[in-house]
Amino acid sequence: MSKWVEGTVVAQRHWTGLLYSLQVEAELAQFQAGQFTKLALAVDGEMVGRPYSFVNAPAARPHEFYYVVLHDHPLTPRLCKLEPGDPIYLAPQPAGFLILNEVPPGEDLWLLATGTALGPFLSILGTEAPWRRFRRVVLVHAVRRTEELSYQERIGSLLAQHAGQFVFVPVVSREHNDFALAGRIPQAIEDGRLEARAGIKLEAQASRLMVCGNPAMVEDTVHALQRRGLKKHRRRDPGQINVENYW
């Protein structure tokens, strides 16, 4: 099998600042919601690739990827300049274990994300599985500034479609507003604000958590949850917390 599949850019959306979404048509192997592939471009005669999670649900097309431009990175400053019709290369096989099949049965599903790590959770929420498996679903998206709360139209549609079952909690660390929690996710867990806002208790018997984001957030969040009596899930030692670092 070839290392790369050529795809075609369908659309590029600039959200704000350095945040972009790229839509791509490409023939790839079937993936599970929450997984990722690699996007690549030729740079100085060599293919430079980086992993990105699918934002689209497995049955939806085109494929979509949510990313941040890193000025010192050889790929992302080039990604953001792509236009409809431009070629792009993708790894043909998906990868990753941030999928619902790895989450044990429970009553409440918590999806905790920072920044562009929102992407895999939108993919998961675009399938029937979370709504069928869990009584309630809580999406927590933490950003630095209010304008970085992307995909609000899609989240609003989910809120309308799953009223009474779905809760969205925005968290903003560097600005204050009248609708988001202030600070960071670990702080909001420790002081009880996250549970109060969601109207749901974090408890070992009922709660199942998927945590995805920058390594510091993941580590601090896991520690905060462990102090509440929850633990990481392993196949040989079932727990409540599934994690993925987003770089």
N, C-alpha and C positions, 0 to 999 in steps of 0.2 A: 504493500500500500504506500502511496506517495505521502511524504511528510506534510505536504500542504495541498489544500484545495483552493482554487481560485474562485473568489466571489466577486460580487458587484455591489458597490455602494448604492443604496436606494435613497437615503436621506441622512442628513446631519442636523442635529439640533443643538444650538448653543443655549444652555440654560441660564448661566450667569458666571461671571468670573472665569474660572478654569474648568467648569463643569460642562460636559458634552454628552450627547447620546448619538450613537451611530447605528443605522439600520442597514442590514446587509442581506442580500439574497445569495445563498450558497447551498450546495448539496452536501449535507453533513450526516453522519450517523445519528440515530435517534438519541436524545439525551433525556435525563431526568431533571425535573425542576429543581433548581439549586446548584446545578453543575456549571462548569465553565469549559471554555476552549481557549485556544490561543489565537490572537490576531497578529498578523505579521506584514511587514513591508520590506522591500529590498532597500538596504542602506549601504552605499559604497560597495555594491556588488555582493553583499551578504544579506541573508534574511534575518531580520531582527523581530523576534516575537515576544509577546507578553500575555499572561493569562487574564481573561476577562469573563465574568459570569454572564450567562444568558439572562436578560430581563424578560424576554418573551416566554410564555408558557410553551411546553414542547409541541403543542398542536398549532401554535400561532406562527405566522410568517408576516413580514420578514424577521430574521434574527435581529435582536437589538442588544446593544452593549452600552453601559453607562460608565463613563470614565472621567478622570481628572487629568489635565495636562500637567506634566512635570517638565519644567524647562530644561533640566539637566539630563533628561532621558532621551535616548536616540529615537524612540518610536512615537510617543504621544504628541510632540509638536508637529509631527507629520500627519498623524491621524486626524487632528482637528482641521487640517486644510483640505481633506478629501471632499469631493463633490459628487453628486449623483452621477453614476456611470463610470466612476473611477474603479479600477481593480484593487482588490485587497485579498490577502491570503489568510486562510484559517486552518487550524489543525483539524483533521477530519474526525477524530475521536474525542468525545467529551471526557471529562474527568471530574473528580471531587466527590466528597461524601457528606456535604451539607444538604442532605435530602431527607424527605419525610420517612423513607424506608428505614433510616437509621435511628428514628425517634421512637422510643417505646410508647405503648398506649398510655393515655392520660386523659384529663378532662379539659385542661386549658393549655393552649399553645401560645407561647410568648416568642416573638421574633424581634431581637434586639440588634439594631444596626447603627453604624456611624457612616456618614458620607455616602460614597458610591456603593458601599456594601448593602445598600437598600436593594440593589438589583436582583440578587438571587431570591430575595423574599418576595418581590413582585412576581417573579416567575412562579414561585410556589403558590402564591395567592391567586394566580390565574388558572389554577387547576381545581378540580373538584375535591381533591383529597383532604385539604385542611378543614373544609366546611363539613365534610362527611365524617371525619374522624374525631373532631373536637367540638365540645360544647361552646367554647368561646375562643376567639383568636385575637391576640393583642399585637399590633405592630408598633414598635418604638423606633423612631428615627431621630438620631442625634446629629446636629450640625453646629457649626460655629455661628453662622448668621442666618437670619430668617429667610433671606432670599435663596439660600441653599436647600430649602425644603422643596425639592423637585418632585415631579410626578403627582402633584396635588389633584389634578383632574382624574387620574386613574384611581388614586386613593379615595377620592370622593365618590366615584362610581361604586367602589367596593363597599363603602359605608352605606350607600343607598341600597345596594343589592343584598347586603347581609346585615341589615339593621337588627340590632339586638344581639347579634353574634360577634360582630367585628368592632374593635376599639382601636383608634389611632391616637398615639401619644407623641407629639413632637417635643424635642428637647433642644434648646438653643443655649450654647455656652457663653457667647460673647456679646449678646444683646438681650435686652428684656422686652417682652411684649406681653399682651394680655391673654394669650392662648397657649403658649408653650411653657413647659417646665424649664426652669433655669438651671444651668450647671451641666453636670455630666451624668450619664446613666448610673454608674456605681453609687454616686452620692444620692441619687433619687431612690435607689434601692435601700440604701442604709438608713435614710431618714424617713422612709415610708411614703414619700410623695408619689412614687410611681404606682404603688398599689392603690393609693387613695384616688389618683387620677383615673386609673383603669377600672376601679370598682371591683377588683379581683385580688384575692390574697395569693401571695407566693408561698406555696407549701409543697412539700416533697410528694405527697400522695397524689395531688391533682395536677401540678404544674410541670410542663415540659418546655424547655427553653432552647432556642437556637440563637447563638450569639456570633455575630460576624462584624468585623471591623478592624481598626488599627490594633496592633498587638497590645498596646498599653490599655486600651479600653477593654479588650477581651480579658486580659489578665486581671485587671481591677474588678471587672464585673463578676468573673468567676469567683474571686476571693470574697466579694460581697455576698454572693449567693451561697457560698460554702459556709459563711458565718450564719446563714439562715437555715443550715441543715441540708442543703442540696449538694449534689456532687456531679462530677463529670460522668457522662455515660460511656461505657465500654461494653462491647458485646459480651465479654465474659464477666463483666461486673456492671450490671445495669444501673444507670443513674438518671438524672433529670436534665443535664446540660450537654448540648452538642455545640462545638465551637469550630470556627474557621478564621484564621488570621487573614486579613485582606491585602497583605503584601509580604 
